[in-house]
Protein backbone atom coordinates (compact mmCIF):
# COMPACT_ATOMS: atom_id res chain seq x y z
CA UNK A 1 0.00 0.00 0.00
CA UNK A 2 1.57 3.36 -1.03
CA UNK A 3 2.49 5.68 1.82
CA UNK A 4 0.61 8.47 0.04
CA UNK A 5 -2.63 6.52 0.44
CA UNK A 6 -2.30 6.35 4.22
CA UNK A 7 -1.19 9.98 4.42
CA UNK A 8 -4.38 10.88 2.59
CA UNK A 9 -6.38 8.73 5.01
CA UNK A 10 -4.99 10.34 8.17
CA UNK A 11 -5.63 13.88 6.78
CA UNK A 12 -2.46 15.68 7.94
CA UNK A 13 -4.03 19.13 7.53
CA UNK A 14 -6.34 18.43 10.49
CA UNK A 15 -3.60 17.39 12.89
CA UNK A 16 -2.58 20.93 13.97
CA UNK A 17 -5.86 21.09 15.90
CA UNK A 18 -4.77 18.33 18.26
CA UNK A 19 -1.36 19.97 18.71
CA UNK A 20 -2.91 23.39 19.39
CA UNK A 21 -5.05 22.15 22.27
CA UNK A 22 -2.18 20.38 24.03
CA UNK A 23 0.16 23.36 23.63
CA UNK A 24 -2.33 25.69 25.27
CA UNK A 25 -2.81 23.40 28.24
CA UNK A 26 0.95 23.01 28.61
CA UNK A 27 1.51 26.76 28.27
CA UNK A 28 -0.88 27.50 31.10
CA UNK A 29 0.93 24.97 33.33
CA UNK A 30 4.35 26.33 32.36
CA UNK A 31 3.27 29.81 33.39
CA UNK A 32 2.64 28.42 36.87
CA UNK A 33 6.06 26.74 36.97
CA UNK A 34 4.58 23.25 36.53
CA UNK A 35 5.76 22.32 33.03
CA UNK A 36 6.41 18.61 32.48
CA UNK A 37 8.10 17.56 29.23
CA UNK A 38 7.04 13.93 29.62
CA UNK A 39 3.39 14.91 29.91
CA UNK A 40 3.73 17.20 26.89
CA UNK A 41 5.23 14.47 24.70
CA UNK A 42 2.76 11.76 25.71
CA UNK A 43 -0.24 14.12 25.57
CA UNK A 44 0.74 15.23 22.06
CA UNK A 45 1.20 11.61 20.96
CA UNK A 46 -2.15 10.56 22.43
CA UNK A 47 -4.01 13.54 20.95
CA UNK A 48 -2.51 12.97 17.50
CA UNK A 49 -3.37 9.26 17.57
CA UNK A 50 -6.95 10.06 18.59
CA UNK A 51 -7.22 12.62 15.76
CA UNK A 52 -5.86 10.08 13.26
CA UNK A 53 -8.28 7.46 14.64
CA UNK A 54 -11.19 9.86 14.16
CA UNK A 55 -10.12 10.59 10.58
CA UNK A 56 -9.77 6.90 9.70
CA UNK A 57 -13.11 6.07 11.31
CA UNK A 58 -14.73 8.98 9.47
CA UNK A 59 -13.36 7.69 6.17
CA UNK A 60 -14.76 4.24 6.93
CA UNK A 61 -18.15 5.38 8.24
CA UNK A 62 -18.86 7.77 5.38
CA UNK A 63 -17.43 5.30 2.87
CA UNK A 64 -19.66 2.37 3.79
CA UNK A 65 -22.72 4.64 3.88
CA UNK A 66 -22.00 6.11 0.46
CA UNK A 67 -21.68 9.65 1.81
CA UNK A 68 -18.31 10.09 0.08
CA UNK A 69 -19.74 9.94 -3.43
CA UNK A 70 -18.23 11.21 -6.67
CA UNK A 71 -20.16 14.48 -6.13
CA UNK A 72 -18.32 15.22 -2.87
CA UNK A 73 -16.48 18.56 -2.88
CA UNK A 74 -13.70 17.53 -0.49
CA UNK A 75 -10.52 15.54 -1.13
CA UNK A 76 -10.84 11.96 -2.33
CA UNK A 77 -11.37 9.48 0.50
CA UNK A 78 -9.42 6.24 0.44
CA UNK A 79 -12.30 3.80 0.97
CA UNK A 80 -14.80 5.46 -1.35
CA UNK A 81 -12.16 5.71 -4.08
CA UNK A 82 -11.19 2.05 -3.76
CA UNK A 83 -7.61 2.75 -2.65
CA UNK A 84 -8.11 0.47 0.39
CA UNK A 85 -10.60 -2.26 1.21
CA UNK A 86 -12.99 -2.06 4.18
CA UNK A 87 -11.00 -4.83 5.89
CA UNK A 88 -7.71 -2.92 5.48
CA UNK A 89 -9.22 0.28 6.83
CA UNK A 90 -10.81 -1.52 9.79
CA UNK A 91 -7.45 -3.10 10.60
CA UNK A 92 -5.81 0.33 10.62
CA UNK A 93 -8.60 1.65 12.87
CA UNK A 94 -8.06 -1.17 15.38
CA UNK A 95 -4.30 -0.64 15.36
CA UNK A 96 -4.61 3.13 15.85
CA UNK A 97 -7.18 2.69 18.63
CA UNK A 98 -4.82 0.30 20.41
CA UNK A 99 -1.87 2.67 20.07
CA UNK A 100 -3.97 5.60 21.32
CA UNK A 101 -5.09 3.57 24.36
CA UNK A 102 -1.50 2.51 25.10
CA UNK A 103 -0.21 6.06 24.77
CA UNK A 104 -2.98 7.34 27.02
CA UNK A 105 -2.17 4.77 29.70
CA UNK A 106 1.52 5.70 29.58
CA UNK A 107 0.53 9.36 29.94
CA UNK A 108 -1.54 8.63 33.03
CA UNK A 109 1.16 6.42 34.55
CA UNK A 110 3.73 9.19 34.06
CA UNK A 111 1.53 11.99 35.41
CA UNK A 112 -0.61 10.37 38.11
CA UNK A 113 1.48 7.71 39.82
CA UNK A 114 -0.70 6.06 42.49
CA UNK A 115 -3.43 8.71 42.56
CA UNK A 116 -6.20 6.16 41.89
CA UNK A 117 -9.01 8.69 42.14
CA UNK A 118 -7.48 10.73 39.35
CA UNK A 119 -6.85 7.52 37.39
CA UNK A 120 -10.55 6.71 37.49
CA UNK A 121 -11.56 10.13 36.20
CA UNK A 122 -9.02 10.21 33.40
CA UNK A 123 -9.72 6.62 32.37
CA UNK A 124 -13.36 7.61 31.91
CA UNK A 125 -12.36 10.64 29.85
CA UNK A 126 -10.04 8.48 27.75
CA UNK A 127 -12.75 5.91 27.10
CA UNK A 128 -15.15 8.67 26.06
CA UNK A 129 -12.51 10.16 23.75
CA UNK A 130 -11.97 6.78 22.05
CA UNK A 131 -15.72 6.27 21.71
CA UNK A 132 -16.21 9.75 20.27
CA UNK A 133 -13.41 9.25 17.75
CA UNK A 134 -14.96 5.99 16.55
CA UNK A 135 -18.66 6.86 16.49
CA UNK A 136 -18.65 10.22 14.70
CA UNK A 137 -19.68 8.44 11.49
CA UNK A 138 -19.29 4.72 12.44
CA UNK A 139 -21.89 2.53 14.08
CA UNK A 140 -25.65 2.33 13.83
CA UNK A 141 -26.33 5.80 15.27
CA UNK A 142 -23.33 8.01 14.42
CA UNK A 143 -23.63 11.35 16.18
CA UNK A 144 -22.04 13.22 13.25
CA UNK A 145 -25.19 12.46 11.25
CA UNK A 146 -27.38 13.98 13.98
CA UNK A 147 -25.90 17.48 14.20
CA UNK A 148 -23.81 16.76 17.32
CA UNK A 149 -20.35 16.94 15.76
CA UNK A 150 -19.78 20.58 16.72
CA UNK A 151 -20.51 19.91 20.40
CA UNK A 152 -18.21 16.86 20.49
CA UNK A 153 -15.37 18.71 18.74
CA UNK A 154 -15.68 21.63 21.15
CA UNK A 155 -15.64 19.40 24.21
CA UNK A 156 -12.73 17.15 23.21
CA UNK A 157 -10.50 19.78 21.58
CA UNK A 158 -11.37 22.37 24.22
CA UNK A 159 -12.07 21.43 27.86
CA UNK A 160 -10.90 17.79 27.68
CA UNK A 161 -7.60 18.38 25.85
CA UNK A 162 -6.65 21.78 27.26
CA UNK A 163 -7.85 21.39 30.85
CA UNK A 164 -6.76 17.74 30.92
CA UNK A 165 -3.21 18.56 29.87
CA UNK A 166 -3.08 21.47 32.28
CA UNK A 167 -4.27 19.34 35.20
CA UNK A 168 -1.91 16.46 34.42
CA UNK A 169 1.02 18.87 34.71
CA UNK A 170 -0.20 21.11 37.51
CA UNK A 171 -2.60 18.82 39.42
CA UNK A 172 -5.00 21.72 39.55
CA UNK A 173 -6.44 24.06 36.94
CA UNK A 174 -4.17 27.00 36.29
CA UNK A 175 -5.05 30.63 35.75
CA UNK A 176 -6.29 31.25 32.22
CA UNK A 177 -6.89 27.56 31.45
CA UNK A 178 -10.63 28.13 31.03
CA UNK A 179 -10.12 30.88 28.43
CA UNK A 180 -7.56 28.67 26.68
CA UNK A 181 -10.03 25.77 26.53
CA UNK A 182 -12.73 28.04 25.10
CA UNK A 183 -10.41 29.41 22.40
CA UNK A 184 -9.06 26.00 21.32
CA UNK A 185 -12.46 24.35 21.30
CA UNK A 186 -14.13 27.07 19.25
CA UNK A 187 -11.30 27.28 16.71
CA UNK A 188 -11.64 23.53 16.17
CA UNK A 189 -15.39 23.96 15.70
CA UNK A 190 -14.61 26.59 13.06
CA UNK A 191 -12.64 24.02 11.08
CA UNK A 192 -15.46 21.47 11.29
CA UNK A 193 -18.03 24.05 10.23
CA UNK A 194 -16.02 24.93 7.11
CA UNK A 195 -15.87 21.23 6.27
CA UNK A 196 -19.63 20.96 6.68
CA UNK A 197 -20.37 24.10 4.65
CA UNK A 198 -18.22 22.71 1.84
CA UNK A 199 -20.12 19.41 1.93
CA UNK A 200 -23.63 20.84 2.25
CA UNK A 201 -24.96 19.37 -0.98
CA UNK A 202 -23.36 15.92 -0.70
CA UNK A 203 -24.41 15.67 2.96
CA UNK A 204 -27.96 16.60 2.02
CA UNK A 205 -28.08 13.85 -0.59
CA UNK A 206 -26.59 11.32 1.84
CA UNK A 207 -28.88 12.22 4.75
CA UNK A 208 -26.00 13.43 6.92
CA UNK A 209 -27.63 16.12 9.07
CA UNK A 210 -24.73 18.27 10.20
CA UNK A 211 -25.35 21.48 12.13
CA UNK A 212 -24.38 23.49 9.02
CA UNK A 213 -26.99 21.64 6.97
CA UNK A 214 -29.64 22.24 9.63
CA UNK A 215 -28.77 25.95 9.70
CA UNK A 216 -28.56 26.45 5.94
CA UNK A 217 -25.79 28.27 4.09
CA UNK A 218 -26.49 31.85 5.24
CA UNK A 219 -26.86 30.99 8.91
CA UNK A 220 -23.92 28.55 8.81
CA UNK A 221 -21.76 31.43 7.57
CA UNK A 222 -23.07 33.69 10.37
CA UNK A 223 -22.35 30.88 12.84
CA UNK A 224 -18.78 30.73 11.53
CA UNK A 225 -18.31 34.44 12.26
CA UNK A 226 -19.76 34.03 15.77
CA UNK A 227 -17.56 31.04 16.58
CA UNK A 228 -14.39 32.75 15.35
CA UNK A 229 -15.15 36.05 17.06
CA UNK A 230 -15.82 34.33 20.39
CA UNK A 231 -12.63 32.25 20.07
CA UNK A 232 -10.54 35.34 19.38
CA UNK A 233 -12.11 37.23 22.28
CA UNK A 234 -11.29 34.31 24.57
CA UNK A 235 -7.73 34.30 23.27
CA UNK A 236 -7.48 38.05 23.85
CA UNK A 237 -7.98 37.42 27.57
CA UNK A 238 -4.67 35.53 27.56
CA UNK A 239 -2.57 38.02 25.62
CA UNK A 240 0.33 39.34 27.64
CA UNK A 241 4.01 39.67 26.79
CA UNK A 242 4.92 37.24 24.02
CA UNK A 243 1.26 36.28 23.78
CA UNK A 244 0.55 39.31 21.60
CA UNK A 245 2.48 37.56 18.84
CA UNK A 246 -0.64 35.39 18.48
CA UNK A 247 -2.03 38.21 16.35
CA UNK A 248 0.10 36.79 13.51
CA UNK A 249 -2.46 34.00 13.35
CA UNK A 250 -5.18 36.43 12.31
CA UNK A 251 -4.09 36.71 8.68
CA UNK A 252 -4.75 33.06 7.70
CA UNK A 253 -7.93 33.07 9.79
CA UNK A 254 -9.15 36.24 8.07
CA UNK A 255 -8.36 34.92 4.59
CA UNK A 256 -10.17 31.67 5.39
CA UNK A 257 -13.19 33.62 6.61
CA UNK A 258 -13.27 35.61 3.39
CA UNK A 259 -13.40 32.36 1.43
CA UNK A 260 -16.17 30.96 3.65
CA UNK A 261 -18.28 34.07 3.10
CA UNK A 262 -17.79 34.20 -0.67
CA UNK A 263 -17.13 30.66 -1.92
CA UNK A 264 -18.69 27.21 -1.85
CA UNK A 265 -17.64 23.67 -2.69
CA UNK A 266 -14.01 22.72 -3.41
CA UNK A 267 -12.77 26.31 -2.96
CA UNK A 268 -13.28 25.83 0.76
CA UNK A 269 -10.56 23.18 0.92
CA UNK A 270 -8.08 26.06 1.03
CA UNK A 271 -10.10 27.69 3.82
CA UNK A 272 -9.78 24.50 5.86
CA UNK A 273 -6.01 24.50 5.56
CA UNK A 274 -5.76 28.20 6.37
CA UNK A 275 -7.95 27.86 9.46
CA UNK A 276 -5.99 24.88 10.79
CA UNK A 277 -2.72 26.77 10.18
CA UNK A 278 -4.05 29.97 11.73
CA UNK A 279 -5.29 28.01 14.74
CA UNK A 280 -1.86 26.49 15.34
CA UNK A 281 -0.11 29.87 14.98
CA UNK A 282 -2.61 31.66 17.20
CA UNK A 283 -2.71 29.05 19.96
CA UNK A 284 1.00 28.21 19.78
CA UNK A 285 1.97 31.84 20.33
CA UNK A 286 -0.67 32.23 23.03
CA UNK A 287 0.94 29.24 24.76
CA UNK A 288 4.30 30.97 24.48
CA UNK A 289 2.82 34.04 26.14
CA UNK A 290 1.28 31.97 28.93
CA UNK A 291 4.59 30.23 29.58
CA UNK A 292 6.91 33.24 29.39
CA UNK A 293 4.59 36.23 29.46
Secondary structure as GFF3:
##gff-version 3
##sequence-region A 1 293
A	DSSP	alpha_helix	3	10	.	.	.	ID=ss1
A	DSSP	three_ten_helix	12	14	.	.	.	ID=ss2
A	DSSP	alpha_helix	15	31	.	.	.	ID=ss3
A	DSSP	alpha_helix	37	65	.	.	.	ID=ss4
A	DSSP	alpha_helix	86	112	.	.	.	ID=ss5
A	DSSP	alpha_helix	116	135	.	.	.	ID=ss6
A	DSSP	three_ten_helix	143	146	.	.	.	ID=ss7
A	DSSP	alpha_helix	149	155	.	.	.	ID=ss8
A	DSSP	pi_helix	156	163	.	.	.	ID=ss9
A	DSSP	alpha_helix	164	170	.	.	.	ID=ss10
A	DSSP	alpha_helix	177	198	.	.	.	ID=ss11
A	DSSP	alpha_helix	200	206	.	.	.	ID=ss12
A	DSSP	alpha_helix	211	215	.	.	.	ID=ss13
A	DSSP	alpha_helix	217	236	.	.	.	ID=ss14
A	DSSP	three_ten_helix	241	249	.	.	.	ID=ss15
A	DSSP	alpha_helix	250	262	.	.	.	ID=ss16
A	DSSP	three_ten_helix	265	267	.	.	.	ID=ss17
A	DSSP	alpha_helix	268	292	.	.	.	ID=ss18
###
